[in-house]
Amino acid sequence: MAGEPSIPVASRRTQIFEFLVVGGITPFLYPLSWAFRRVLGFDAAELGVSWFFFYLAYFVNDPHFGVTYLLFYRDVKRRALGPIWGSVQRARYWFAGFIAPLLMAAWCTMTLFHRAAPGIGMLIQLLFLLVGWHY
């Protein structure tokens, strides 16, 4: 209709790039990992590829989570205590923003204090579950 703003559409190249960056390239990286292992040997390949992808994940995820936290905790007083949400949504906000992080910090502190390797292992598994669930 006349007068309606047009929504810009990303170019095909941009769409493909975004798809690859958010995880679409993963199936192509498995053969690359296999090739590194064949050429460099098991130990060097594992260390090299692990190092590369660890820092690549950090490079991609750190800004993502930084912005997410800024958005989540922006205007925190109004969201946690104000009338903008109903009681169920406010309870979800409190649980996700305050209670769950405090419980996880307490769990982490206790397992490190008691040097409980199984507890740390379960915490790492929970991290994988929550990050996977997030995506």
Phi and psi restraints in degrees (value plus and minus 20) as a CYANA .aco file:
   2 ALA   PHI     -88.7   -48.7
   2 ALA   PSI     121.3   161.3
   3 GLY   PHI      68.6   108.6
   3 GLY   PSI     -31.7     8.3
   4 GLU   PHI    -102.0   -62.0
   4 GLU   PSI     118.5   158.5
   5 PRO   PHI     -88.4   -48.4
   5 PRO   PSI     122.3   162.3
   6 SER   PHI    -106.0   -66.0
   6 SER   PSI     124.8   164.8
   7 ILE   PHI    -115.2   -75.2
   7 ILE   PSI     102.0   142.0
   8 PRO   PHI     -87.0   -47.0
   8 PRO   PSI     118.0   158.0
   9 VAL   PHI    -126.5   -86.5
   9 VAL   PSI     112.1   152.1
  10 ALA   PHI     -86.1   -46.1
  10 ALA   PSI     128.2   168.2
  11 SER   PHI     -86.1   -46.1
  11 SER   PSI     141.5   181.5
  12 ARG   PHI     -79.9   -39.9
  12 ARG   PSI     -60.2   -20.2
  13 ARG   PHI     -81.6   -41.6
  13 ARG   PSI     -63.1   -23.1
  14 THR   PHI     -84.1   -44.1
  14 THR   PSI     -62.0   -22.0
  15 GLN   PHI     -82.1   -42.1
  15 GLN   PSI     -63.2   -23.2
  16 ILE   PHI     -84.8   -44.8
  16 ILE   PSI     -64.3   -24.3
  17 PHE   PHI     -79.3   -39.3
  17 PHE   PSI     -66.9   -26.9
  18 GLU   PHI     -81.8   -41.8
  18 GLU   PSI     -61.3   -21.3
  19 PHE   PHI     -80.4   -40.4
  19 PHE   PSI     -64.8   -24.8
  20 LEU   PHI     -86.1   -46.1
  20 LEU   PSI     -60.8   -20.8
  21 VAL   PHI     -87.1   -47.1
  21 VAL   PSI     -54.0   -14.0
  22 VAL   PHI    -108.6   -68.6
  22 VAL   PSI      -7.8    32.2
  23 GLY   PHI     108.2   148.2
  23 GLY   PSI     -29.8    10.2
  24 GLY   PHI     -88.2   -48.2
  24 GLY   PSI     -37.6     2.4
  25 ILE   PHI    -102.4   -62.4
  25 ILE   PSI     -32.1     7.9
  26 THR   PHI     -72.5   -32.5
  26 THR   PSI     -67.5   -27.5
  27 PRO   PHI     -80.4   -40.4
  27 PRO   PSI     -46.4    -6.4
  28 PHE   PHI    -100.5   -60.5
  28 PHE   PSI     -42.3    -2.3
  29 LEU   PHI    -100.3   -60.3
  29 LEU   PSI     -43.7    -3.7
  30 TYR   PHI     -80.7   -40.7
  30 TYR   PSI     -68.4   -28.4
  31 PRO   PHI     -82.4   -42.4
  31 PRO   PSI     -55.0   -15.0
  32 LEU   PHI     -82.2   -42.2
  32 LEU   PSI     -62.8   -22.8
  33 SER   PHI     -81.4   -41.4
  33 SER   PSI     -63.2   -23.2
  34 TRP   PHI     -82.3   -42.3
  34 TRP   PSI     -62.1   -22.1
  35 ALA   PHI     -84.9   -44.9
  35 ALA   PSI     -61.4   -21.4
  36 PHE   PHI     -79.1   -39.1
  36 PHE   PSI     -62.5   -22.5
  37 ARG   PHI     -83.2   -43.2
  37 ARG   PSI     -61.6   -21.6
  38 ARG   PHI     -86.3   -46.3
  38 ARG   PSI     -60.7   -20.7
  39 VAL   PHI    -100.8   -60.8
  39 VAL   PSI     -65.2   -25.2
  40 LEU   PHI    -112.7   -72.7
  40 LEU   PSI     -34.1     5.9
  41 GLY   PHI      72.2   112.2
  41 GLY   PSI     143.7   183.7
  42 PHE   PHI     -80.4   -40.4
  42 PHE   PSI     -74.5   -34.5
  43 ASP   PHI     -85.5   -45.5
  43 ASP   PSI     -70.9   -30.9
  44 ALA   PHI     -84.3   -44.3
  44 ALA   PSI     -58.8   -18.8
  45 ALA   PHI     -86.0   -46.0
  45 ALA   PSI     -66.1   -26.1
  46 GLU   PHI     -80.4   -40.4
  46 GLU   PSI     -65.7   -25.7
  47 LEU   PHI     -87.2   -47.2
  47 LEU   PSI     -64.7   -24.7
  48 GLY   PHI     -84.9   -44.9
  48 GLY   PSI     -68.4   -28.4
  49 VAL   PHI     -88.4   -48.4
  49 VAL   PSI     -61.8   -21.8
  50 SER   PHI     -80.8   -40.8
  50 SER   PSI     -64.8   -24.8
  51 TRP   PHI     -81.3   -41.3
  51 TRP   PSI     -68.0   -28.0
  52 PHE   PHI     -79.4   -39.4
  52 PHE   PSI     -69.6   -29.6
  53 PHE   PHI     -94.9   -54.9
  53 PHE   PSI     -48.0    -8.0
  54 PHE   PHI     -82.0   -42.0
  54 PHE   PSI     -69.3   -29.3
  55 TYR   PHI     -93.3   -53.3
  55 TYR   PSI     -49.3    -9.3
  56 LEU   PHI     -85.8   -45.8
  56 LEU   PSI     -63.7   -23.7
  57 ALA   PHI     -82.6   -42.6
  57 ALA   PSI     -60.6   -20.6
  58 TYR   PHI     -82.1   -42.1
  58 TYR   PSI     -63.9   -23.9
  59 PHE   PHI     -81.6   -41.6
  59 PHE   PSI     -59.7   -19.7
  60 VAL   PHI     -99.1   -59.1
  60 VAL   PSI     -65.9   -25.9
  61 ASN   PHI    -101.2   -61.2
  61 ASN   PSI     -50.8   -10.8
  62 ASP   PHI     -79.0   -39.0
  62 ASP   PSI     -70.5   -30.5
  63 PRO   PHI     -83.3   -43.3
  63 PRO   PSI     -56.7   -16.7
  64 HIS   PHI     -79.3   -39.3
  64 HIS   PSI     -71.4   -31.4
  65 PHE   PHI     -91.3   -51.3
  65 PHE   PSI     -53.5   -13.5
  66 GLY   PHI     -80.4   -40.4
  66 GLY   PSI     -66.6   -26.6
  67 VAL   PHI     -87.3   -47.3
  67 VAL   PSI     -59.7   -19.7
  68 THR   PHI     -79.9   -39.9
  68 THR   PSI     -64.8   -24.8
  69 TYR   PHI     -85.5   -45.5
  69 TYR   PSI     -59.4   -19.4
  70 LEU   PHI     -81.3   -41.3
  70 LEU   PSI     -62.3   -22.3
  71 LEU   PHI     -88.9   -48.9
  71 LEU   PSI     -60.8   -20.8
  72 PHE   PHI     -85.8   -45.8
  72 PHE   PSI     -62.0   -22.0
  73 TYR   PHI    -116.3   -76.3
  73 TYR   PSI     -15.2    24.8
  74 ARG   PHI     -86.7   -46.7
  74 ARG   PSI     114.9   154.9
  75 ASP   PHI      35.9    75.9
  75 ASP   PSI      24.4    64.4
  76 VAL   PHI     -81.8   -41.8
  76 VAL   PSI     -57.3   -17.3
  77 LYS   PHI     -83.1   -43.1
  77 LYS   PSI     -63.3   -23.3
  78 ARG   PHI     -88.3   -48.3
  78 ARG   PSI     -59.9   -19.9
  79 ARG   PHI     -90.4   -50.4
  79 ARG   PSI     -59.3   -19.3
  80 ALA   PHI    -100.7   -60.7
  80 ALA   PSI     -51.5   -11.5
  81 LEU   PHI    -142.8  -102.8
  81 LEU   PSI     -37.9     2.1
  82 GLY   PHI    -100.2   -60.2
  82 GLY   PSI     157.5   197.5
  83 PRO   PHI    -108.5   -68.5
  83 PRO   PSI      -8.8    31.2
  84 ILE   PHI     -92.1   -52.1
  84 ILE   PSI     -43.1    -3.1
  85 TRP   PHI    -142.9  -102.9
  85 TRP   PSI     138.9   178.9
  86 GLY   PHI     -95.5   -55.5
  86 GLY   PSI     156.0   196.0
  87 SER   PHI     -86.3   -46.3
  87 SER   PSI     -55.8   -15.8
  88 VAL   PHI     -87.3   -47.3
  88 VAL   PSI     -66.2   -26.2
  89 GLN   PHI     -85.2   -45.2
  89 GLN   PSI     -59.0   -19.0
  90 ARG   PHI     -83.8   -43.8
  90 ARG   PSI     -59.8   -19.8
  91 ALA   PHI     -83.8   -43.8
  91 ALA   PSI     -60.5   -20.5
  92 ARG   PHI     -82.5   -42.5
  92 ARG   PSI     -61.5   -21.5
  93 TYR   PHI     -82.9   -42.9
  93 TYR   PSI     -65.7   -25.7
  94 TRP   PHI     -81.3   -41.3
  94 TRP   PSI     -64.1   -24.1
  95 PHE   PHI     -85.5   -45.5
  95 PHE   PSI     -68.6   -28.6
  96 ALA   PHI     -90.7   -50.7
  96 ALA   PSI     -53.5   -13.5
  97 GLY   PHI    -114.0   -74.0
  97 GLY   PSI     -42.5    -2.5
  98 PHE   PHI    -150.8  -110.8
  98 PHE   PSI     -70.9   -30.9
  99 ILE   PHI     -88.8   -48.8
  99 ILE   PSI     -72.1   -32.1
 100 ALA   PHI     -80.7   -40.7
 100 ALA   PSI     -65.6   -25.6
 101 PRO   PHI     -82.3   -42.3
 101 PRO   PSI     -57.5   -17.5
 102 LEU   PHI     -87.0   -47.0
 102 LEU   PSI     -60.8   -20.8
 103 LEU   PHI     -83.0   -43.0
 103 LEU   PSI     -62.4   -22.4
 104 MET   PHI     -87.1   -47.1
 104 MET   PSI     -58.9   -18.9
 105 ALA   PHI     -84.6   -44.6
 105 ALA   PSI     -60.8   -20.8
 106 ALA   PHI     -84.3   -44.3
 106 ALA   PSI     -63.9   -23.9
 107 TRP   PHI     -79.1   -39.1
 107 TRP   PSI     -68.2   -28.2
 108 CYS   PHI     -81.0   -41.0
 108 CYS   PSI     -65.2   -25.2
 109 THR   PHI     -81.5   -41.5
 109 THR   PSI     -65.1   -25.1
 110 MET   PHI     -87.2   -47.2
 110 MET   PSI     -61.5   -21.5
 111 THR   PHI     -87.9   -47.9
 111 THR   PSI     -56.7   -16.7
 112 LEU   PHI     -90.2   -50.2
 112 LEU   PSI     -60.6   -20.6
 113 PHE   PHI     -82.6   -42.6
 113 PHE   PSI     -61.8   -21.8
 114 HIS   PHI    -109.9   -69.9
 114 HIS   PSI     -19.7    20.3
 115 ARG   PHI      31.7    71.7
 115 ARG   PSI      27.7    67.7
 116 ALA   PHI    -115.8   -75.8
 116 ALA   PSI      73.0   113.0
 117 ALA   PHI     -78.1   -38.1
 117 ALA   PSI     -61.3   -21.3
 118 PRO   PHI     -81.1   -41.1
 118 PRO   PSI     -56.8   -16.8
 119 GLY   PHI     -86.2   -46.2
 119 GLY   PSI     -58.6   -18.6
 120 ILE   PHI     -87.3   -47.3
 120 ILE   PSI     -60.4   -20.4
 121 GLY   PHI     -80.6   -40.6
 121 GLY   PSI     -62.8   -22.8
 122 MET   PHI     -85.9   -45.9
 122 MET   PSI     -56.0   -16.0
 123 LEU   PHI     -83.9   -43.9
 123 LEU   PSI     -59.9   -19.9
 124 ILE   PHI     -86.0   -46.0
 124 ILE   PSI     -61.2   -21.2
 125 GLN   PHI     -83.1   -43.1
 125 GLN   PSI     -58.8   -18.8
 126 LEU   PHI     -83.5   -43.5
 126 LEU   PSI     -59.3   -19.3
 127 LEU   PHI     -78.9   -38.9
 127 LEU   PSI     -67.4   -27.4
 128 PHE   PHI     -80.6   -40.6
 128 PHE   PSI     -62.2   -22.2
 129 LEU   PHI     -81.4   -41.4
 129 LEU   PSI     -68.1   -28.1
 130 LEU   PHI     -89.4   -49.4
 130 LEU   PSI     -59.2   -19.2
 131 VAL   PHI     -87.6   -47.6
 131 VAL   PSI     -62.3   -22.3
 132 GLY   PHI     -83.1   -43.1
 132 GLY   PSI     -59.8   -19.8
 133 TRP   PHI     -85.2   -45.2
 133 TRP   PSI     -59.5   -19.5
 134 HIS   PHI     -78.5   -38.5
 134 HIS   PSI     -63.1   -23.1
